[in-house]
Amino acid sequence: MASKPVSRSTLVSVCFNSSAVLKNLLASIPPGTTTILVDNGSGDRAATQELADSYHAHLITNSNNSGFGAACNQGAALSRSEFLFFVNPDSILHPTTIAQLESAADAHPTASAFNPRIVNRRGEPSFKRRSCLLKPDQILPRKPPAHDSEVPVLSGAALFVRAKAFDQVGGFDTNIFLYHEDDDISLRLRAQAGPIWFIPAAEVMHLSGHSSGRSAKVSALKAWHMGRSLVYTTSKHHIQGAYRKAFWSAIRQVLSPSTLLSKRKFYKNRAFVQGVLSARQDRGAGYKPAP
C-alpha cells in the first residue's frame, strides 16, 4: 500500500480543556493537511480524543501541563512537513489560509516565519505591533499593513514557520511556560534564520481567551505566568531594568481603581505580582535565563 503523501504544512494546536472550541478549528482545516494536537493534561481528554478521531488528527496526550512552548515542540517533532503552523485551538481558518501562507513563503524565500491577518469574531484585526522586547522605534502603527510586509515580531496565536528555521533556532524556549514565547522566538528567528513577515491575504479568526475555558482560577494562573515570563524574557534579551520595569508595572495594576473595585481583577493582578516576584527569586538563587 502506498504511503499517505505528506502535506507541505503541518498544523499543530496545543489544547488545555479546549474541546468546546476545538471542533470549529478542526472543521476549518483543509482536507489532507497533517494535523497534530497536543493535549496538556486536560480534564476533557476523552472529548478531545473523539474530535481527533473524527477529523483524522494525531493526538499527543501529556499527563501534566508541560507549558505551551514545550507542547508545540512536541508536535513539531512529529512533523515531516516543510512548514509548521502553530494555531490556538480557539481559532478558525479561512479555506485559503494555508495556501496563502505557503504561496507567501514561496514568494519570500529568505523569510523564516509569517503571521496571517488575525481577526476577532467581528472581523476586527488583532495586529501584534509591539512587544516588551522591542525598542520604541520598532513599534508599528496600529493599522495592519495592507500588503506583505516585514515586521519585528509575530503573534503565536497563528504562527507559520519554516520547519528548518524552527529547528535552526531550537524551537520554543521551554523555560517559558506561557506568554512571551512568541516574542522570544520572533527575535531569535530574525537574528538566526531570516526576516519575519505579515501576510494580510491569509486570514485566521481568533476567539481570544477561550482556548482553555474561563474561570477566576484560570485567569489568576495565567496572570502568574504572565508576570514570571515577562521577567524571564526581558532579562534573557538584556532589556535594561527588566525586573524593575516588570515590578512597577505589576504594582500599578494592583493599585489601579478598577482593580480595587473588582475582586476578580484584584486576584488576577495580585497573581501577576506574585509571578514577577517568583521570577526574581529564581534569579537570586542562581537561576539564569537561557542564552
Backbone bond lengths (Angstrom), bond angles and torsions (degrees), N, CA, C in turn:
res aa  C-N    CA-C-N  psi(-1)  N-CA   C-N-CA  omega(-1)  CA-C   N-CA-C  phi
1 M - - - 1.476 - - 1.520 109.44 -
2 A 1.330 116.76 132.97 1.463 120.59 -180.00 1.525 109.84 -68.44
3 S 1.332 115.09 142.45 1.452 118.89 179.59 1.521 110.22 -73.44
4 K 1.306 115.77 152.12 1.459 121.80 -179.65 1.526 109.05 -67.83
5 P 1.348 118.56 130.79 1.464 120.08 -179.56 1.528 111.34 -63.10
6 V 1.330 115.05 146.31 1.457 120.46 179.74 1.519 109.08 -86.65
7 S 1.324 117.40 128.11 1.461 120.61 178.58 1.527 109.23 -70.54
8 R 1.323 116.40 154.26 1.469 119.92 -179.81 1.522 111.16 -62.31
9 S 1.322 116.78 -29.50 1.465 121.55 -176.74 1.517 110.76 -123.76
10 T 1.313 115.69 139.77 1.463 122.11 171.31 1.521 108.40 -111.43
11 L 1.327 116.36 125.84 1.458 121.06 176.93 1.529 109.12 -91.53
12 V 1.315 116.26 128.28 1.464 122.85 179.44 1.523 108.36 -118.81
13 S 1.321 116.60 127.85 1.465 120.55 178.40 1.522 109.57 -131.64
14 V 1.320 116.29 128.25 1.461 122.55 179.48 1.519 108.72 -93.48
15 C 1.330 116.47 125.78 1.464 122.34 -174.05 1.523 111.26 -113.52
16 F 1.310 115.70 136.50 1.466 121.62 171.36 1.523 107.13 -142.44
17 N 1.332 115.26 101.27 1.466 121.48 -175.11 1.532 110.76 52.62
18 S 1.324 114.78 47.67 1.467 121.26 -171.97 1.518 114.27 -109.34
19 S 1.315 118.50 7.72 1.465 120.20 -172.16 1.527 112.78 -60.73
20 A 1.336 117.80 -28.44 1.465 120.30 -177.92 1.521 112.65 -65.70
21 V 1.333 117.20 -26.58 1.472 120.34 -178.33 1.525 112.59 -111.75
22 L 1.322 117.21 -15.13 1.462 121.37 -172.15 1.530 113.08 -63.79
23 K 1.318 117.32 -34.02 1.465 119.87 -177.50 1.524 111.66 -58.01
24 N 1.325 117.09 -39.47 1.462 120.37 -179.43 1.524 111.14 -61.93
25 L 1.325 116.18 -41.14 1.463 119.02 177.33 1.519 110.95 -64.28
26 L 1.329 117.14 -50.91 1.462 120.98 -176.40 1.522 111.61 -60.55
27 A 1.326 116.73 -37.77 1.464 120.30 -179.70 1.525 112.07 -68.54
28 S 1.336 117.36 -21.14 1.464 120.97 -177.39 1.528 113.48 -92.57
29 I 1.323 117.28 -7.31 1.467 120.80 -178.15 1.525 109.15 -79.36
30 P 1.327 118.68 129.39 1.472 120.45 -178.71 1.522 111.74 -58.95
31 P 1.336 117.78 139.84 1.473 121.10 177.49 1.528 110.43 -55.27
32 G 1.321 115.07 141.98 1.458 120.20 179.01 1.510 114.34 91.37
33 T 1.346 117.21 -8.36 1.455 120.34 178.15 1.527 109.88 -79.85
34 T 1.302 117.11 126.55 1.462 120.29 175.87 1.522 109.18 -64.01
35 T 1.332 116.66 126.91 1.463 121.58 -176.61 1.520 109.95 -127.60
36 I 1.325 115.37 128.45 1.471 121.65 179.73 1.523 108.40 -124.25
37 L 1.316 116.05 124.05 1.461 122.45 175.68 1.521 108.48 -106.10
38 V 1.312 116.56 138.96 1.460 121.40 176.41 1.521 107.74 -120.79
39 D 1.333 115.85 111.30 1.457 120.66 -179.53 1.526 109.06 -90.39
40 N 1.329 116.51 121.97 1.460 121.90 -173.84 1.528 111.71 -97.70
41 G 1.322 116.21 60.98 1.464 120.65 175.35 1.506 113.82 71.24
42 S 1.322 117.20 39.10 1.473 121.44 -177.66 1.517 112.71 -73.90
43 G 1.327 114.38 160.89 1.454 119.81 173.47 1.513 112.47 -87.04
44 D 1.341 117.16 -8.83 1.468 121.12 -178.82 1.530 111.35 -112.98
45 R 1.318 115.51 36.13 1.460 120.41 -174.63 1.520 112.76 -60.33
46 A 1.324 117.70 -37.22 1.469 120.29 -179.27 1.528 110.53 -62.20
47 A 1.335 116.59 -41.88 1.459 120.28 178.53 1.522 111.01 -66.25
48 T 1.332 116.98 -37.62 1.464 120.98 178.04 1.523 110.51 -66.71
49 Q 1.325 116.91 -39.80 1.464 120.67 178.09 1.525 110.34 -63.07
50 E 1.315 117.27 -41.46 1.464 121.20 179.20 1.534 110.67 -61.97
51 L 1.328 116.50 -41.86 1.459 120.17 178.14 1.528 111.11 -66.33
52 A 1.323 116.22 -41.61 1.464 119.95 178.76 1.528 110.58 -60.30
53 D 1.314 116.66 -43.26 1.469 120.82 179.05 1.529 110.67 -64.44
54 S 1.319 116.52 -41.50 1.466 120.61 -176.98 1.520 112.12 -65.50
55 Y 1.331 116.60 -33.12 1.466 120.62 -175.61 1.534 112.67 -109.36
56 H 1.321 116.55 15.41 1.467 122.53 174.34 1.531 112.17 57.74
57 A 1.312 115.15 40.91 1.458 120.84 176.67 1.525 109.36 -100.92
58 H 1.318 116.01 148.60 1.470 120.56 175.46 1.521 108.09 -86.31
59 L 1.321 117.20 131.96 1.467 121.34 -178.11 1.520 110.60 -113.89
60 I 1.330 115.65 124.89 1.459 122.90 170.62 1.525 106.93 -100.43
61 T 1.324 117.20 130.27 1.467 119.70 -179.72 1.528 110.25 -114.90
62 N 1.306 115.96 124.60 1.458 122.04 175.36 1.522 109.35 -102.09
63 S 1.309 116.61 140.24 1.461 119.76 -179.57 1.528 111.60 -71.74
64 N 1.337 116.47 -26.50 1.459 121.50 178.78 1.522 109.29 -130.93
65 N 1.311 115.29 166.73 1.455 120.54 177.19 1.525 108.99 -77.83
66 S 1.315 116.56 110.39 1.462 121.42 -176.68 1.517 113.17 -88.92
67 G 1.326 117.30 -3.63 1.453 120.89 -176.52 1.514 110.97 99.03
68 F 1.326 116.00 155.29 1.460 120.80 -174.77 1.528 112.14 -63.99
69 G 1.321 117.06 -51.69 1.457 119.84 -176.50 1.513 113.12 -62.92
70 A 1.322 116.91 -43.08 1.459 120.20 179.33 1.517 111.11 -61.82
71 A 1.342 116.95 -40.17 1.464 120.58 179.12 1.533 110.86 -67.89
72 C 1.326 117.40 -38.77 1.464 120.12 175.55 1.525 110.35 -59.87
73 N 1.313 116.66 -42.83 1.464 120.37 179.00 1.524 111.41 -62.36
74 Q 1.326 116.80 -37.02 1.468 120.52 176.68 1.523 110.78 -60.31
75 G 1.315 115.73 -47.92 1.458 119.76 179.92 1.515 111.82 -63.24
76 A 1.334 116.39 -43.12 1.462 120.61 -179.00 1.519 111.68 -62.53
77 A 1.325 117.00 -33.30 1.459 120.98 -177.56 1.527 112.50 -64.02
78 L 1.332 116.97 -23.23 1.464 120.41 -179.78 1.526 112.85 -90.63
79 S 1.316 116.79 -8.60 1.466 120.22 -175.31 1.527 111.53 -81.57
80 R 1.327 114.91 144.49 1.472 121.76 172.37 1.523 110.27 -118.23
81 S 1.321 116.86 15.00 1.460 121.90 -174.99 1.527 111.35 -86.98
82 E 1.319 114.54 165.33 1.461 121.93 177.63 1.522 111.64 -71.90
83 F 1.342 115.74 -33.48 1.458 120.98 -177.49 1.525 110.83 -125.60
84 L 1.333 114.49 151.63 1.460 122.31 172.77 1.513 107.97 -115.96
85 F 1.329 116.25 135.92 1.466 121.18 179.61 1.521 107.55 -125.11
86 F 1.338 116.30 102.40 1.460 122.11 179.46 1.528 108.08 -88.09
87 V 1.329 116.04 118.22 1.459 121.01 -174.04 1.528 109.36 -130.78
88 N 1.326 117.32 131.32 1.460 120.51 176.29 1.532 110.14 -63.83
89 P 1.334 117.99 145.61 1.461 120.29 -175.59 1.527 114.28 -66.85
90 D 1.332 117.61 -19.03 1.469 120.40 178.37 1.534 110.01 -94.13
91 S 1.325 114.86 47.52 1.463 121.44 -178.30 1.523 110.10 -129.11
92 I 1.325 115.34 161.07 1.457 122.09 176.18 1.527 107.82 -135.03
93 L 1.321 116.86 128.82 1.453 121.03 179.45 1.518 110.68 -87.63
94 H 1.310 116.25 149.13 1.460 121.60 166.91 1.526 106.34 -77.61
95 P 1.332 119.44 150.93 1.466 120.52 -178.55 1.527 114.93 -53.37
96 T 1.339 117.43 -28.50 1.465 120.12 -176.76 1.528 113.15 -102.93
97 T 1.331 118.59 5.33 1.466 121.07 -173.32 1.521 112.21 -54.12
98 I 1.327 116.83 -54.70 1.462 119.80 -175.74 1.519 111.16 -66.00
99 A 1.329 117.07 -41.63 1.467 120.26 178.94 1.529 110.85 -61.65
100 Q 1.332 117.29 -39.27 1.461 120.96 179.13 1.534 110.96 -65.59
101 L 1.315 116.31 -39.64 1.467 119.98 179.63 1.528 110.99 -69.63
102 E 1.319 117.48 -39.59 1.458 120.10 176.85 1.524 110.78 -63.41
103 S 1.325 117.16 -41.08 1.467 121.43 177.50 1.528 110.86 -63.35
104 A 1.335 116.33 -40.39 1.463 120.29 178.36 1.525 110.79 -63.92
105 A 1.331 116.80 -39.37 1.460 120.32 178.32 1.526 111.06 -63.88
106 D 1.328 116.39 -36.81 1.466 120.17 177.02 1.527 110.74 -69.05
107 A 1.326 116.23 -35.83 1.466 121.02 -178.42 1.531 112.52 -75.42
108 H 1.337 116.44 -24.42 1.472 121.35 -178.80 1.533 108.42 -124.78
109 P 1.331 117.12 73.57 1.472 120.69 -170.72 1.526 115.22 -65.81
110 T 1.333 118.11 -19.59 1.464 119.22 179.22 1.525 112.16 -87.34
111 A 1.340 116.90 -11.06 1.469 120.60 -178.77 1.522 110.48 -72.76
112 S 1.328 116.37 146.13 1.466 121.08 -178.94 1.520 113.06 -98.75
113 A 1.341 116.98 -31.30 1.470 119.84 -174.53 1.527 110.08 -156.02
114 F 1.338 114.62 163.54 1.459 120.68 -171.60 1.529 110.56 -145.43
115 N 1.323 114.81 153.80 1.467 122.71 166.19 1.516 109.23 -116.98
116 P 1.326 117.31 136.16 1.463 119.17 166.96 1.526 109.11 -76.63
117 R 1.302 116.28 178.02 1.464 121.27 171.54 1.529 107.01 -77.00
118 I 1.314 116.94 117.34 1.458 122.33 -178.06 1.525 108.56 -100.08
119 V 1.323 116.69 126.51 1.456 121.05 -178.27 1.526 109.79 -127.14
120 N 1.337 115.79 160.24 1.458 119.85 175.37 1.532 109.99 -90.08
121 R 1.312 116.38 -174.03 1.465 121.05 -176.35 1.533 112.30 -59.86
122 R 1.330 116.18 -28.91 1.469 120.57 -179.62 1.532 112.99 -88.11
123 G 1.340 115.74 3.12 1.460 119.83 179.87 1.510 114.00 84.04
124 E 1.340 117.40 7.56 1.462 121.08 179.64 1.528 109.68 -81.77
125 P 1.340 117.84 135.77 1.470 120.01 -175.80 1.516 112.89 -71.15
126 S 1.317 115.06 144.41 1.462 122.40 172.28 1.525 106.22 -118.69
127 F 1.323 115.10 88.37 1.458 121.79 -171.75 1.522 110.22 -99.37
128 K 1.318 116.75 124.70 1.464 120.49 179.54 1.527 108.36 -82.89
129 R 1.301 115.55 101.89 1.457 120.64 -174.14 1.521 113.21 -109.50
130 R 1.344 116.59 -8.11 1.461 119.85 -176.18 1.523 110.04 -145.32
131 S 1.317 115.99 166.81 1.461 121.85 -179.69 1.517 108.26 -160.24
132 C 1.312 115.74 153.91 1.464 120.43 175.67 1.527 111.40 -66.44
133 L 1.326 117.30 -12.04 1.463 121.46 -178.48 1.528 112.85 -98.73
134 L 1.337 117.50 -1.44 1.455 120.98 -178.02 1.530 111.44 -98.60
135 K 1.326 115.29 152.17 1.455 121.10 172.41 1.530 108.65 -77.75
136 P 1.335 117.90 156.13 1.473 120.02 -178.42 1.520 113.59 -54.41
137 D 1.335 117.82 -36.31 1.461 119.15 -177.33 1.529 113.19 -77.51
138 Q 1.342 116.51 -2.57 1.462 120.74 176.62 1.526 112.65 -95.72
139 I 1.316 117.31 -10.12 1.461 121.28 -179.25 1.525 109.76 -69.23
140 L 1.317 115.92 133.87 1.458 121.61 -174.96 1.534 111.49 -93.36
141 P 1.335 117.82 162.65 1.473 120.95 174.45 1.522 111.24 -61.34
142 R 1.314 116.24 159.99 1.459 120.89 -178.43 1.522 112.80 -64.69
143 K 1.318 116.59 -36.23 1.456 120.63 -177.45 1.520 110.74 -75.90
144 P 1.327 118.67 127.04 1.470 120.44 -179.70 1.526 111.04 -63.54
145 P 1.321 118.01 150.72 1.471 120.54 176.19 1.528 110.88 -59.52
146 A 1.321 115.68 145.01 1.465 120.97 -179.73 1.521 111.75 -83.38
147 H 1.340 116.61 -16.19 1.459 121.49 -178.14 1.526 109.58 -130.49
148 D 1.325 116.32 166.29 1.458 120.81 176.52 1.530 108.98 -50.34
149 S 1.347 116.34 129.59 1.462 119.66 -174.77 1.521 110.68 -147.73
150 E 1.331 115.23 144.39 1.461 119.64 170.08 1.522 108.61 -70.78
151 V 1.330 115.78 142.27 1.458 121.47 179.59 1.524 108.66 -134.68
152 P 1.332 118.14 161.27 1.462 120.35 -177.50 1.528 114.78 -86.13
153 V 1.339 117.25 -16.79 1.458 120.30 -175.97 1.527 109.14 -153.90
154 L 1.326 116.28 151.66 1.461 121.95 -178.85 1.523 110.53 -121.72
155 S 1.327 115.34 155.83 1.463 121.76 174.94 1.528 109.82 -88.31
156 G 1.322 116.11 137.36 1.455 120.70 177.66 1.510 113.37 -79.58
157 A 1.343 118.39 -3.65 1.463 120.45 -179.89 1.517 111.84 -65.47
158 A 1.338 116.81 -28.23 1.466 121.87 179.06 1.524 107.10 -155.14
159 L 1.317 116.30 80.05 1.462 123.02 -173.08 1.520 110.13 -105.66
160 F 1.334 115.64 117.04 1.465 123.16 -179.19 1.518 107.31 -106.03
161 V 1.330 117.33 121.52 1.458 120.54 -171.72 1.528 110.58 -140.79
162 R 1.321 115.72 144.76 1.463 119.10 173.88 1.525 108.70 -66.08
163 A 1.316 116.96 134.31 1.465 120.58 -178.39 1.525 111.11 -60.01
164 K 1.333 116.98 -38.13 1.464 119.87 179.83 1.521 111.18 -65.08
165 A 1.317 116.95 -38.98 1.463 120.58 178.13 1.523 110.73 -67.61
166 F 1.327 116.38 -41.06 1.466 120.93 178.69 1.525 110.24 -60.57
167 D 1.330 116.43 -44.30 1.466 120.50 178.36 1.526 110.82 -66.67
168 Q 1.317 116.65 -37.52 1.457 121.49 -177.02 1.527 111.65 -60.12
169 V 1.346 116.26 -38.29 1.475 119.23 -178.44 1.528 112.03 -92.05
170 G 1.325 117.20 0.92 1.460 120.19 178.19 1.510 114.65 83.06
171 G 1.341 117.20 17.81 1.457 120.26 178.35 1.513 112.04 71.11
172 F 1.331 115.00 -160.72 1.462 120.40 178.25 1.526 109.93 -73.09
173 D 1.313 116.39 147.49 1.458 122.64 175.90 1.523 108.28 -73.98
174 T 1.325 116.85 112.94 1.469 120.56 -175.48 1.524 113.00 -74.77
175 N 1.344 118.13 -6.10 1.464 120.06 171.99 1.522 111.31 -71.76
176 I 1.342 116.41 -17.35 1.461 120.95 179.02 1.522 107.79 -95.99
177 F 1.307 116.77 110.06 1.461 120.90 -176.97 1.525 111.29 -73.79
178 L 1.321 115.65 -43.81 1.466 120.71 -176.92 1.525 108.74 -163.08
179 Y 1.327 116.16 136.00 1.461 125.84 177.83 1.535 112.27 83.11
180 H 1.317 113.73 136.94 1.465 124.44 178.05 1.525 113.59 70.03
181 E 1.343 117.16 3.19 1.465 117.84 175.52 1.526 110.94 -68.46
182 D 1.336 117.25 -28.54 1.464 119.82 177.54 1.529 111.17 -73.54
183 D 1.333 117.60 -37.52 1.460 120.99 175.36 1.535 109.57 -59.76
184 D 1.317 115.00 -46.56 1.466 120.59 -177.29 1.529 112.24 -62.85
185 I 1.330 117.46 -48.68 1.467 118.85 -177.55 1.529 110.54 -71.15
186 S 1.323 118.37 -28.39 1.466 120.66 175.93 1.528 110.82 -59.49
187 L 1.331 115.71 -47.88 1.458 119.24 -178.91 1.523 111.67 -66.30
188 R 1.331 116.42 -38.01 1.471 119.19 179.82 1.521 111.40 -69.72
189 L 1.329 117.29 -37.90 1.460 120.45 176.91 1.527 110.40 -63.50
190 R 1.318 116.60 -46.32 1.469 120.13 179.68 1.519 111.42 -59.80
191 A 1.325 116.92 -40.79 1.464 120.97 -174.96 1.530 112.57 -76.99
192 Q 1.327 116.83 -32.91 1.465 119.78 -170.32 1.521 115.07 -111.97
193 A 1.341 117.85 -24.84 1.465 118.93 -169.66 1.522 114.71 -124.32
194 G 1.317 118.86 -17.78 1.465 120.05 -179.70 1.512 112.08 136.00
195 P 1.324 117.45 165.37 1.467 121.62 -177.05 1.518 112.62 -62.83
196 I 1.326 114.60 161.32 1.464 121.27 179.97 1.528 107.67 -117.93
197 W 1.355 115.81 145.86 1.455 120.60 -168.34 1.528 112.13 -129.94
198 F 1.322 114.27 153.24 1.466 123.04 171.88 1.524 107.78 -106.32
199 I 1.354 116.34 129.48 1.462 122.27 -175.41 1.532 108.86 -119.47
200 P 1.342 119.15 97.07 1.467 120.49 -173.54 1.524 114.70 -71.08
201 A 1.341 117.98 -20.25 1.468 119.34 -179.23 1.527 111.89 -71.74
202 A 1.323 117.30 -23.65 1.471 122.11 176.36 1.530 108.01 -90.99
203 E 1.324 117.04 137.30 1.471 119.21 -174.42 1.526 111.44 -134.02
204 V 1.333 114.43 140.64 1.461 122.83 173.95 1.523 107.99 -132.97
205 M 1.320 116.84 131.69 1.461 121.15 173.14 1.518 108.34 -91.27
206 H 1.325 116.62 125.48 1.456 121.75 -178.50 1.520 110.15 -119.16
207 L 1.325 116.05 119.20 1.463 121.68 178.62 1.523 107.91 -89.24
208 S 1.304 116.43 72.17 1.463 123.61 -169.46 1.520 112.77 -51.35
209 G 1.354 114.49 134.00 1.453 120.23 175.43 1.505 115.62 90.52
210 H 1.349 117.35 1.37 1.458 119.91 -177.15 1.527 113.26 -109.21
211 S 1.326 118.49 4.16 1.463 120.18 -172.97 1.521 113.48 -71.85
212 S 1.329 118.36 -23.44 1.463 120.24 -177.39 1.525 112.39 -128.56
213 G 1.312 116.80 23.62 1.459 119.07 -179.52 1.522 110.49 79.87
214 R 1.339 115.96 171.69 1.448 119.68 -176.12 1.531 109.70 -129.47
215 S 1.330 115.84 124.70 1.456 121.71 175.07 1.520 107.42 -162.82
216 A 1.343 116.02 161.32 1.461 120.01 179.75 1.523 110.64 -63.34
217 K 1.341 116.11 -36.39 1.462 120.16 -179.33 1.518 111.11 -65.85
218 V 1.334 116.32 -44.00 1.465 120.42 178.76 1.524 110.12 -64.34
219 S 1.332 117.85 -42.05 1.461 121.68 179.43 1.525 111.42 -60.54
220 A 1.336 116.61 -42.21 1.463 120.35 179.77 1.529 110.98 -66.77
221 L 1.339 116.46 -40.53 1.462 120.07 178.93 1.526 110.87 -62.87
222 K 1.339 116.03 -42.85 1.465 119.99 178.92 1.532 110.40 -64.24
223 A 1.322 117.09 -40.16 1.461 120.66 -179.66 1.525 110.84 -64.85
224 W 1.327 116.94 -38.79 1.473 120.54 177.85 1.526 110.05 -60.20
225 H 1.330 116.21 -46.77 1.464 119.69 179.61 1.525 111.45 -67.88
226 M 1.333 117.19 -32.81 1.456 119.84 178.26 1.527 110.62 -62.92
227 G 1.329 116.52 -44.53 1.463 120.27 178.25 1.517 111.87 -64.56
228 R 1.300 116.65 -43.12 1.465 121.35 -179.25 1.532 110.82 -65.20
229 S 1.335 116.16 -44.52 1.458 120.26 -178.33 1.521 111.75 -67.94
230 L 1.328 116.79 -33.07 1.454 120.13 178.82 1.526 110.64 -60.58
231 V 1.327 116.90 -45.76 1.471 120.29 179.21 1.521 110.40 -66.10
232 Y 1.325 116.49 -44.54 1.469 120.06 -177.44 1.526 112.15 -61.46
233 T 1.337 116.75 -50.74 1.460 119.17 -174.11 1.528 112.15 -69.66
234 T 1.329 117.29 -40.37 1.463 118.60 179.76 1.529 110.81 -68.32
235 S 1.325 117.78 -33.91 1.470 120.66 175.49 1.524 110.34 -68.64
236 K 1.313 116.44 -42.57 1.463 120.96 -179.31 1.520 111.24 -59.37
237 H 1.322 116.73 -39.73 1.458 120.66 -177.13 1.529 112.59 -96.68
238 H 1.335 115.17 18.54 1.465 122.67 169.49 1.534 112.98 58.67
239 I 1.336 115.77 41.65 1.453 120.68 173.93 1.530 108.20 -76.41
240 Q 1.312 117.10 124.10 1.461 121.04 -176.32 1.529 111.05 -61.80
241 G 1.331 115.87 132.30 1.461 121.14 179.32 1.513 113.28 66.67
242 A 1.341 116.92 34.05 1.471 121.60 -173.45 1.528 112.22 -55.85
243 Y 1.325 116.95 -52.10 1.468 119.21 -177.25 1.526 111.12 -67.89
244 R 1.326 116.94 -43.31 1.466 120.61 -178.24 1.529 110.74 -59.22
245 K 1.331 116.75 -44.82 1.464 120.35 -179.56 1.530 110.91 -64.55
246 A 1.338 116.86 -41.87 1.460 120.15 179.95 1.524 111.00 -65.61
247 F 1.332 116.60 -41.27 1.458 120.73 -177.63 1.525 111.40 -64.17
248 W 1.329 117.16 -47.22 1.463 119.04 -177.44 1.516 111.69 -72.09
249 S 1.321 117.31 -29.56 1.463 119.94 172.78 1.521 110.52 -62.71
250 A 1.341 115.76 -42.23 1.462 120.69 179.47 1.531 111.08 -65.40
251 I 1.326 117.45 -42.80 1.461 121.44 -179.43 1.532 110.67 -63.90
252 R 1.322 117.31 -41.61 1.471 120.33 178.99 1.523 111.19 -61.32
253 Q 1.333 116.44 -38.29 1.461 119.35 179.07 1.520 111.36 -66.30
254 V 1.331 117.00 -42.43 1.465 120.59 -178.65 1.524 110.94 -64.77
255 L 1.330 117.28 -37.06 1.458 121.12 -174.39 1.528 113.83 -91.56
256 S 1.325 117.54 0.68 1.460 119.39 179.70 1.532 109.83 -68.69
257 P 1.347 117.91 147.31 1.475 120.90 -178.72 1.524 113.13 -56.32
258 S 1.337 117.55 -38.22 1.463 119.48 -178.83 1.524 111.37 -64.37
259 T 1.339 116.73 -33.26 1.454 120.54 178.27 1.524 110.98 -70.91
260 L 1.308 116.46 -43.64 1.468 120.77 -177.64 1.520 112.15 -66.75
261 L 1.339 117.31 -22.33 1.455 120.80 -179.77 1.529 113.11 -94.95
262 S 1.324 117.53 -1.21 1.464 121.62 -177.49 1.519 109.63 -130.21
263 K 1.322 116.32 118.68 1.462 120.46 179.43 1.527 110.80 -62.94
264 R 1.345 116.47 -40.15 1.458 120.07 -179.05 1.528 111.00 -63.55
265 K 1.349 116.14 -45.82 1.461 119.76 179.58 1.528 111.44 -65.98
266 F 1.344 115.97 -35.01 1.461 118.97 179.89 1.529 110.57 -62.19
267 Y 1.334 117.06 -48.87 1.458 119.68 -178.96 1.528 111.32 -65.76
268 K 1.337 116.34 -36.09 1.466 120.43 178.76 1.531 110.74 -64.68
269 N 1.343 116.32 -48.95 1.459 119.82 -177.25 1.524 112.28 -72.69
270 R 1.340 116.49 -29.94 1.463 118.79 173.79 1.523 110.10 -64.18
271 A 1.327 116.60 -39.75 1.455 120.44 178.06 1.533 110.87 -63.95
272 F 1.330 116.99 -35.66 1.459 121.14 177.16 1.533 110.25 -61.26
273 V 1.333 116.69 -45.85 1.464 121.06 177.04 1.526 110.16 -59.15
274 Q 1.321 116.21 -44.45 1.467 120.09 -178.67 1.527 111.50 -63.35
275 G 1.331 116.59 -35.84 1.460 119.91 176.54 1.511 112.05 -65.45
276 V 1.335 116.75 -41.72 1.468 121.44 176.89 1.524 110.02 -60.56
277 L 1.331 116.76 -46.71 1.460 120.98 -179.50 1.518 111.40 -64.81
278 S 1.325 117.32 -36.74 1.463 121.24 178.54 1.525 111.48 -61.37
279 A 1.330 116.56 -44.10 1.464 120.35 179.23 1.523 110.55 -64.52
280 R 1.319 116.67 -38.20 1.465 121.31 178.43 1.522 110.90 -63.77
281 Q 1.333 116.73 -41.76 1.462 120.79 178.94 1.527 111.62 -63.07
282 D 1.325 116.53 -39.87 1.461 120.29 177.52 1.523 111.09 -61.27
283 R 1.324 116.28 -42.55 1.459 119.92 179.74 1.521 110.50 -64.83
284 G 1.333 116.72 -38.29 1.459 120.29 179.29 1.503 112.68 -67.23
285 A 1.327 116.64 -24.75 1.467 120.71 -179.11 1.529 111.67 -89.21
286 G 1.310 117.04 8.88 1.456 120.06 178.16 1.505 114.08 103.21
287 Y 1.307 117.40 0.56 1.460 122.21 177.24 1.519 109.59 -68.88
288 K 1.312 117.50 133.65 1.459 121.37 177.53 1.510 109.06 -129.01
289 P 1.330 116.79 137.76 1.472 118.99 176.13 1.513 111.44 -59.99
290 A 1.319 115.91 149.83 1.460 120.59 177.26 1.523 109.67 -63.63
291 P 1.330 117.91 150.58 1.483 119.96 -179.31 1.521 110.46 -68.92
